[in-house]
Amino acid sequence: MESGQSAQWVAVVPVKGNPDAKSRLGDRPDRPRLADAFALDTVAAVLAAPRVGRVLVVTADDALAARLAALGAEIVPEAAVPEAAVPVTEPAAGEGSGESARPPAGPMNAAIRQGLTAARTRFPRANLLVLTGDLPALTPADVEQALALAAGHERSMVPDAAGTGTTTLLALAGVPVEPRFGPGSRAAHEAAGHVPLEIPPAAGIRSDVDTAADLLVAERLGLGVHTRPLVAADPASIGR
């Protein structure tokens, strides 16, 4: 896909990629490697989805960026954005004003905005999807199902398995989108006009991994090739 050429979908995946990633997994010595593996499996699945033309990964981790680029992802170097420099945006139709118009804080939302800006600039006629980088049970079929359902909505989303968070945010070409990831993100995204897609809770695209219990669920669904050997090699693997 050449720059500016129309495409069905361009994906944006924010990846933290540092030793502090996935702290809620506990004191596992392989926690940083697991976090990297989650990102690699997420990106590999999205790259294999036929309707996705490009995958842009936003990360400040050079080593992980090289591994993701080797899979076929395009890297958007994450730039630190001071909170004071975050602009106040115009509210979308149906939204409030003032404080509610300020883009949600936090490094993840800032990184996603960087990726969305890059995607809109390079591929202005593409539909966009944002996925969290912690979906180790994600499959290309999961992605394709979400994209097929999303085609009928200007803005849509995939809730997490618990039903209160968000794993995937989608918007058709030219439709403004503002990431609102964080506690209660499902309600925040719905308030901004994103329609929850009807995807069963027991699907890889809804199974983000933050805790040991989440990893167990993902393991039962089927882990990707990067995460699976790390879990299998752990004598105290939660799935045993």
N, C-alpha and C positions, 0 to 999 in steps of 0.2 A: 504494500500500500504506500503510495507516494504521499508526501506531505500535502495536506489540503484535499486529497482525494476522498470521495465519499466512502464510508465503510459501514458495515452493519453495527458493530459494537467495538468500542475501545475500553479496555479495563484499566482501572487505577487500583493499585494495591499498596497500602502503606506498610512498611516493615520496620519495626523498631531496631532489631538486630544489635543488641548490646548485652553485656553480662547481667544487667538488671531485668532483662525481658522475662516475662512469665514468672514473676516472683511468687505468685499464688500457687505454683506447683510444689512449693515447699523447698526443702533443703537437698533435693536430688542433685548430685554432682553433675549430671548430664543436662541440667535445665537449660543452659545457654545453647547447647547443641540441639536439644529438642525444639527450642524456639526457632532456630534456624531451619530445622527439618520441617516444621509446620509451614513456614513461609515457602520453602522449596516445593512442598507437595501442593500447596494452594496454587502457586504460580504455574506449576506443571499442568495441573488440571485445567486451569483457565486457558493456557496456551493451546491445549488439545481440543478445546471446544470449537467446532467449525465456524460458528457465527462471530467469533472474536477475531478481529483483525490485528490488534496490537495489545500488548500488555505493558503498561508503564508502572514501574515499581519506584516508589519514593522511599529512599533510605539514606542514612548517613554512614552506614557500615560498609566500608570499601571491600572488605574481604567477602562478605555475604553478597554484595552487589555483583562481584565478579562471578560468583557461582550462579546467581540468578540470570545474569547476562548470558552465561554459557547455555542456559536452558532456552534462551530466545527472548527474554524480557528486555525491555529498554529501560535504562536507569535514569531517573530524575534525582539528582543529588539533593538531599534534604537540606534546606537552609534554615537556620535558627531564626525565628521571627519573634522579636520582643513583643510582649502583650500590648504595650503602649502603641506599637506600630500597626496593630490589627485594626483595619478601618471598620466603621459602622456602615452596614449595607442597607440598601432600600429594602423594606419588607416586601415579601411576595404577596400576591393577592390573597386576602383572607387572613393575613398575619397582622400582628400588632405593630407598634412602633416603639421608639425609645430603646430601652434596654433589651427588649425582645428582638430588636432588629440587629443587635450586635452578633457577629458570628460567634458560635460557641468556642470557648477557650480550650486550650489543651494542645499538646504537640501532635496528637493524632489528627485532629481536625485541621490543624495548620498544614500538616504534611499532605493531607488529602486535597486541600485547596490548591497546594502547589501542583499536585498531579493533575487536577481538573483543569487548572489554567494551562498547563502544558498540552493536555489533550485537546482542549477547545481551540488553542492556537494552531496546533499542527493538523488537527482533523475536525474542522468546524462543522462538517456535515455528518459526523458520527454520533450514534447513540452512545451513552456512557454508562458504565457500571463501576461501582466501587465495592471491593471486597476486603474484609479484614484479612490479615495475613496469618491467621491461626485456624485454618480449616483443613487439618490433615486427613480427613476422610472425604474431602470434596472429590467429586468425579466430573468428567466432562459432561456426562448426561445430566447431572445436577445443574450445571451452568446452562446447558441448552434448554432445560425445562423452564428455568427462571426467565431466560431471554424470550422464549416463546410466549409465556404469560405476560411479560412486561411490555410486549409489543402493543398491547391494548390499552396502555395507560401512559399519560405524559410523564408521571412520576410514580415510581413504585418502590417496594422494599421487600426484603426477606427478613422476618424476625428470627431471633435466635431460638433455640429449643425451649428455653424458659418462657418465651413469649414477651419479655419486657425489653430486650435489647435488639440490636440490628447487626446482621452479618453482611448484608448486601444492600446497596442503594443503587437505584437505576433511574435514568432519565433519558427521554428521547432527544434526538438532535435539536439543538437550539433552545431547549427548555432549561431555565436557570435551576441550579441545584446547590443547596448549602448543606454540607455535612454537619450532623448534630449528634455525633457519637459520644457516648458516655452513659452514666446512669440514666435509665428511663428513656433511652434513645428511640425506642419504638414509638412511644407517645409523641416525642418531639418531632420525629420524622412524619408521623401521621398528621400532626397539626400543620406541618409544612406542605401537605398535599400528596404525600407518598402513600399509595394504596398497598396494603399488605398482600403479598401473593399467596395463593392457596397451595402451599407446599407442606407435606406432612412433617411433623416435628422430627421424626426419625429419618432425616435426610442429611447427607454430608454437608450441604450448604447451610444448614441451620445449626450445625454442631461445632461451634467455635470452642476452643480449649483454653480455659484459664486455670482450672483446678484439676486435681488428681481424679475427681469424679467425672469431670468432663472428658479427660483422656480415656477413662474406662469406656465411656459411651462411644467415643470415636473409634476405639480399638474394636469394639463389638460390631460397628458398622463396616470397618475395614480401613486400615490406615494406608497411607500412600507409601511409596517405595523408599522415601527418605526417612520417614518416622518409624516405620515398622521395625527395621533392624535395631534401632536404639532401644525401643521398648522390649523387644525380644531378648536383647542382650542383658537386660537388667534382671538379676536373680530375684529381686523383690518386685518384679513387674506387677502392677496393680491388676493386670488382666489375667493373672494365673491363680 
